[in-house]
């Protein structure tokens, strides 16, 4: 997680401990617990019992932990952040990975979202500062919590990986790898809300494009559904590459012409997100093709970082890409724009100073 990278690189007076509270899978798909096996009649009770036991362990660990500040990120940590602030009366930074200020059709279990909003409201009313990833997210939080301190903290990669800067050399390598075709890549979770079958159908009708999907569905369903669809329709230019290790991603992205992030805009959380993958693409000098999300779409248009298409207009997005040649002047200009964005907008020191200021002055 890029927030942890920033933490690791802060001044020596700060030391970060990482506490994994929830989640069954690492990015590469390795199960974290023994209940990842196929469900049976007692599966639900096993999961509930495991959650109770895990909750007790986390609360006990927090009560004994000497940390000065708790940096809570996932919504699954809100109860523990509430416990840290209200019961233990210690300092918290709330850094929402997702945003559920209102109930929407995106909420799978409304009662759980309601409790999380209550914990969040208590935290913020206790003076807890908020770190957000986009301007739109900051505006919505300020509207709901006008008294809160809200800081914009971007999520771009902060490591010291070797980064390509020679645009012409990169164009040549991508052209050689593509064999005259425009290569597209989708990196991330393979979910229906992230990439619909209709997008794959639009790509499959093009003789000029190829699309590789890296990642998986943690539930193990939708990625298999897409594999079955590709096999049933004998599609040759769409491939599912499976999971990847985080350290492999920069090399994967560098080999393609465009990344596609055709997310379904089904909630305010999606509309105002600024995905980590977007910044990873910028670091790899990889232009992006994105659906018209409020913040991400505006960023791509403003800085000429790729193309934005209307929600569901997959045919239009594919048509736009088909008109491009991998080595033409337009593509080179776009790579130069991405490089300029990376060098001017992705300021690691500035983001780290924001994070450090949050740690120094949290509630």
N, C-alpha and C positions, 0 to 999 in steps of 0.2 A: 504494500500500500504506500502511495507516494507521501502521505502524511508522516509515516514512520521514517521514510528516507530523510525528510526535513528534520525530524527529531534527532536522528542519528548524527546529523552533521551540524547540530547546534554547538554553541561554545561549550568548552569542557565542564563548566559548572552545572550543566544539565545532563542528566542520565535518564534514558527512557527504558522502562520495563514494559513488556508487552504481555497483556493478559487476554488470551483467546476465550471468549465467552460463548459464542454460538457459531454455527456453521458446520456442515458435515463434510465440506470438500475444500481442498486446496485448489489453486488454479489448474494444476495438472490432473485433477480428478481423483486424488488419493483420499480414500475414506478416512475420516477422523475418529469414527467410533464403530463399535461392533454391531450397531443396529442398522448398518447400511445394507444388510442382506434383504432378500425378498421378504415382504411382510407376510405374517400369518395371523391367526386369530388373536394372539396376545401382543402383536406388534405395537398397537396404539398404546397399550398400558406400559410396555417397556419404554417407549419413547417418553411418555409422561413421567415415569419414575426416574429416568435418566435426567430429565430436565430439572426435576425437584432436587436430585442429588447434586447436580452441577450447580444449581442456584445456591444451595447451602455452602458448597465449597467456595464459590466466588465471594459470597458475603463474608465468610470467615476469613478468606484471604485479604479482602479489602479492609476489614476491621483491624487486621494485624499489620497492614502494609505501611511503611514509613514515608510514602511518596508525599510531596508537597502539593501536587496538582494531579487531578484525574482528568485525562483527555478522553472524553467519550465520543465515539464516532458513529457506530451503527445504532439503529433504533432498538435493537435487541439489548443495548446497554443502558437504556433510559432508566429502568428500575434501579440498576446499580448506581447510576449517577445520582438519582434521587436519594438513595440510601447514603451515599458518600456525603452529599451536601446537607440533607435535612437531619439525618440521624447522627452521622459522625461530625457534622458541621465543619467540613473541610472544603477546599477550593476545587472548582470544576470549570473546565472549558467544554462547551457543547458544540460539536462539529458535525451537524447532521449530514449523513451520507445521502439520505433520501429526505423528501419533504412531503409531509402529510398534514398540512395545516387545516384542511377540510376533508370530510368524507367524500370519496368519489367512487365510481365503479371500479377503480383500480384496486381499492382495498378489498382483499380477499376475506378478511375476518374483521368486520367493523368494530366489534367489541374490543379486540386487542388494540386496534388503532386508537380507539377512544381512551383507553387507559394510558397509552403512550403519550397522547396529547396532554392528558392531565399531568403526568410526570414532567413533561417538557414545560408546561405552563408554570408549575411550581418552581422548577429550576430557574427559569428566566425571571420570575418575580422575586427570586432570592438574589438577583443581581448577576447571574451567570452570563458571561459574554458568549456570543455566538460567532462561529466561523462559517462562512458560506462560500460557495464555489462560483457564483454568478451574480451579475448585477440584478437580474430579475428576481433571483432568490432573496437577495438583500432587500429589495423593495417590498416583497410580500411579507417577509418577517418583520420589517419595520412597520408595515401596516397593521399586523396582528399584535406586535409588541413595541409600541412607539417608545417605551422607556428603556429598551434593551440596547446594550453596546453590541454592534454588529460589524464584523470585519470581513472583507473579501480576501480569501486565502485560496489561491489557485492550486490545482492538483497536478501540475506537470512533473515529469521525472526530474529527479534532482541528483542523479548519480554522475559519475565521471566516465561513463562509457565513451568510447571513441565515436565521434560524430562526423559524418561526411559533410564536407562543405563545397567540394568541387561538383557543381551542378552538371557540367558537360560529361564528366566521367560517370556520374550517376545515370544520366540519360543513356549513355552507351551500354552500360551494364544491364539496365532494364530492357533496352531494346533487344540485346542478345538473348536475355532470358525469355522474352516474350515471343520471339520468332515472328515478329510482324503484327502480333495481336496486343491489344490493350489488356493488361493483367489487373484484375480487381481482387482485393482481399477484404474479408470481414473477420476481425478479431474480437473475441469476447464470448459471452454466454449465448448459446444457441437456443433462443426463446422466441415464441411467436410474436411477442411484443417488440422484439429487436429486429427480426428479419422474417418477413412473411413469405410464404410459398409463392405468392404472386410476383414478388421481386425476382425470385429464381426463375420463374416462367418467362419473365420479360428478358432476362439475360440469356436464357437457353435458346431464344429465337434469334440471337445475334451470332453471326459468323466472325465478328470482329473482336469479341470480348471473351475473356475467361474469368471465372470467379472461384476463388478458394475460400472456404470457411474454416477458421481455426477456433476451436473451443468445444464446449459440450453443454448439454442440458443437465444440470445436477440431478434432476429427477430421472434422467435416462430415457425420456420419451420423445421429445420433439426432434432431437438430433437423429434418432432412429427413424422417425417419420419422414424426415427430409431425405435420409439415405434411401428409404424405400421408394420415395417419389422419384429420385434421380435414377434409380435402377429401373423402375417401372416404365419411365418415359425415355429410357436409353439416352439420357442427356450426357453429352461428352465434354461440355465446357464448364460444368459446375461440379466441384469436388469438395467433399467434407474431409478435412485433414486431421480432425481429432484434436485432443488437448495439447497444450504446449506448456513448457516451463516458463516462468516470467523472464528469466535471463535470456531465453531464446527469442523473445518478441522483437527486439530491435533489429536483429538479423533477418527475421521473417519479413517485417514491414519494408525493409530497404529494398527488397527484390521486386516490389510491385509498382505499378504506375499510379493507382488510386486506392484509397481505402473507402469502403462504403459503410455508412452508419445510417441505414434506412429505418430508424426507430419509428414505432407506431406512437403517435402523440395521443395517449389515452388518459393523461392526467397532468396536473400542473407540475408534478414532480418531473415528468419527462420533458415538458415544455421548457422548463427553466434549468435543465441539467447542463453541466459542462463535463462530459465524460473524461475519465483518465485516458481512455484510448485516443481521444482527439489530441491531447497533448503529446502522447507517445508517437502519434503519426507526425506531428509537427517536428518532434525531435529527430525523426527518421527522414525528414524532408519528403514527406508523403502527402500530397494533396488529398482532400476528402470530398466525398459526395454524401450529402446529408439531407434528411427530410427537414421541413421548414419549422424546426423548433425555435422558440422565441430567442433564446440567448445564443445557442450554437449557430443557428442560421444567420443571425445578425453578425456574429464574429466572422463567419466564413465569407459573407458578402463584403463586409467592411474592409477586410484585409486581402481579399481576392485569393482565398486559400483553397478554392475548389468550386463546387457547384451545389446549389440548393434547389430542391424540387418540391412541388406541392405534395401534401400528404396523399399517398396512394397513387400518385402519377408515376408509376414505375416505367411505363412505356416512354414517357417524356424524358426521364432520367437516362434511360438506355439510349434513346435517340441522340441525346446530347453527347454522350460518350462515343457513340459510333462515328460521329463527325470529326473526332480527334485522331491525329496520328501521333504515335508515341514519341517521335522526335521533332515535332514541328515547333515553330516559334512560340505558339500559344502555350504549349506545355512547358517549355523552358521558362517563359515569363512567370508561370504559376509556381514553378520550383523556386525561382528567385524570390517571389513574394513569400513563400513558406519559410525560406531561409531568413529573410528579413524579419519575419514574425518571430521566429525562434530566437534571433539574436537581440531583438529589441523588446519583446513583450514577455519573454520567459526569463525573468530576472530572479535567479535563485536567492541571491543575497537579500533582495527586497522581501520576498515571501518568508524567508527565515526570520527576518527582523519582526515581521508582523506576528509570526507564531511566538517568538520569544516575548514580545510585548504582552500577548495574551497570557502567557505563563506567569509573567511578573505581576500582572494586575487583574487576576480573575477574582470572582466572588469567593 
